[in-house]
Each structure stands twice: as structure tokens, then as C-alpha cells.
Amino acid sequence: MSRLVKRFTVPGVALLALASTGHLGLAATPGVDAPRLRVRPVMCIAGRDSASCATVFEIDWKSSAPGDYCLGSDERREPLRCWTQASTGAHSDRVTVTRDFYYWITTSGEARRLSAVKG
């Protein structure tokens, strides 16, 4: 995977454009017919001396079998979104990134992560 990071400077603000030639992350649990999860950043906006940036992540997933799935994140206590009897789904998430974190897919009502990707 290759990512292109460009820094654009506006007085007091640094804009980091993250462009991915594929995806930021794509994961599924090995040996298990788990949903495949894909996470892509859109843009990161940070102050010049800031240790954080505000960005939007485009997240989508696909499963070979329909089911009740939920999308979770280390950044939130509650699921970001849940789907009923779905085999695909998509969600946009606006986050201020201050540390590494993960997105994951679970079956509704269960804590076990079927697929996880670092955000």
C-alpha cells in the first residue's frame, strides 16, 4: 500500500492531504468467513504545531453472507452504525485524530471483533 501525503500551508493551519492508491486498511480474520473492512482517510487538517488533526474516514465493508453487523471504533463507546440482514455497508466518520485507534465489525450484540483496521 502506498500513501501520498502532501502538506499545504495556510496561515496558522496545515492541511495534510492523504491520498491512498488503494485503501488505508483492509482486514478480515484469517481462516474465518468474516466481513472485509476497508477504511480510507479523506483529508487531515491540523494546526502547524498540533499533535492532532481533524479528518473524515470513509469506511465500507462486505460479507459473503448477510447478517446483523455493527461498526465500532475505539473513539466511541456505542456502535457507529448497525445493519440488519446486510452483506455490505458504508459509513463516513469525522474524527479528530490524537492517537492510533481501530475500526471494527462485530455481529450485533457481540463484543468479538470479526475484522479490525487501524484508523
C-alpha positions in Angstrom: 0.0 0.0 0.0 1.4 3.4 -0.9 0.1 6.7 0.5 0.8 10.1 -0.7 1.0 12.8 2.0 1.1 16.5 0.9 1.4 19.4 3.3 -0.4 22.6 2.2 0.2 25.7 4.4 -2.4 28.3 5.1 -1.7 30.9 7.7 -2.0 29.1 11.0 -3.2 25.8 9.5 -1.5 22.9 7.9 -3.6 20.8 5.5 -2.4 17.2 5.1 -4.0 15.6 2.1 -3.9 11.8 2.4 -4.4 10.1 -0.9 -4.3 6.3 -1.0 -3.7 4.2 -4.1 -5.9 1.5 -2.6 -7.0 1.7 1.0 -5.7 2.6 4.4 -6.7 -0.8 5.8 -8.4 -3.9 4.6 -8.8 -6.7 7.1 -10.6 -10.0 7.8 -9.9 -12.6 10.4 -7.7 -15.3 8.8 -9.5 -18.7 8.3 -12.9 -17.2 9.2 -15.5 -16.1 6.7 -15.6 -12.6 8.3 -16.6 -9.4 6.7 -13.9 -7.5 4.8 -13.5 -4.0 6.2 -11.9 -1.1 4.3 -11.0 2.3 5.8 -9.8 5.3 3.8 -8.9 8.8 5.1 -10.2 11.8 3.1 -8.2 14.7 4.5 -6.4 15.6 7.7 -6.5 19.3 8.9 -4.1 20.2 11.7 -2.6 23.4 13.2 1.0 23.9 12.5 2.2 22.7 15.9 -0.8 20.5 16.6 -0.4 16.9 17.7 -3.9 16.1 16.3 -5.8 16.5 13.1 -9.5 16.5 12.1 -10.3 14.1 9.3 -13.1 12.1 7.7 -12.7 8.4 7.2 -14.7 6.6 4.5 -15.5 3.1 5.8 -17.1 0.2 3.9 -17.4 -3.5 4.5 -18.6 -6.6 2.6 -19.5 -10.0 3.8 -20.2 -13.2 1.8 -23.3 -13.9 4.0 -26.0 -11.4 5.1 -26.1 -10.8 8.8 -26.7 -8.3 11.6 -23.4 -6.3 11.8 -22.2 -3.3 13.7 -19.3 -0.9 13.1 -17.4 0.1 16.1 -14.4 2.4 16.9 -12.0 2.9 19.8 -13.1 6.6 19.6 -16.7 5.9 20.6 -18.4 3.7 23.3 -21.5 3.0 21.2 -21.5 1.4 17.7 -21.1 4.0 14.9 -23.8 2.2 12.9 -25.5 -1.2 12.7 -27.1 -3.0 9.7 -29.8 -5.7 9.8 -29.5 -8.7 7.4 -27.0 -6.9 5.2 -24.0 -8.1 3.3 -22.5 -4.7 2.6 -22.4 -1.3 4.3 -20.8 2.1 4.3 -20.3 4.9 6.8 -18.4 8.3 6.9 -16.8 9.2 10.3 -15.4 12.6 11.2 -12.7 12.2 13.8 -10.1 14.4 15.5 -7.1 12.1 15.5 -4.8 12.3 18.5 -3.6 8.7 18.7 -3.8 5.4 16.9 -7.2 3.7 17.0 -9.2 0.9 15.3 -12.4 0.5 13.5 -14.0 -3.0 13.6 -17.0 -5.0 12.6 -18.9 -7.2 15.1 -22.1 -9.2 14.9 -24.9 -7.3 16.5 -24.9 -7.7 20.3 -21.5 -9.4 20.5 -18.1 -8.0 21.6 -15.9 -10.3 19.5 -14.3 -8.3 16.6 -14.7 -10.1 13.2 -12.5 -7.7 11.3 -10.4 -4.7 12.6 -8.4 -2.0 10.8 -6.2 0.8 12.3 -7.7 4.2 11.6 
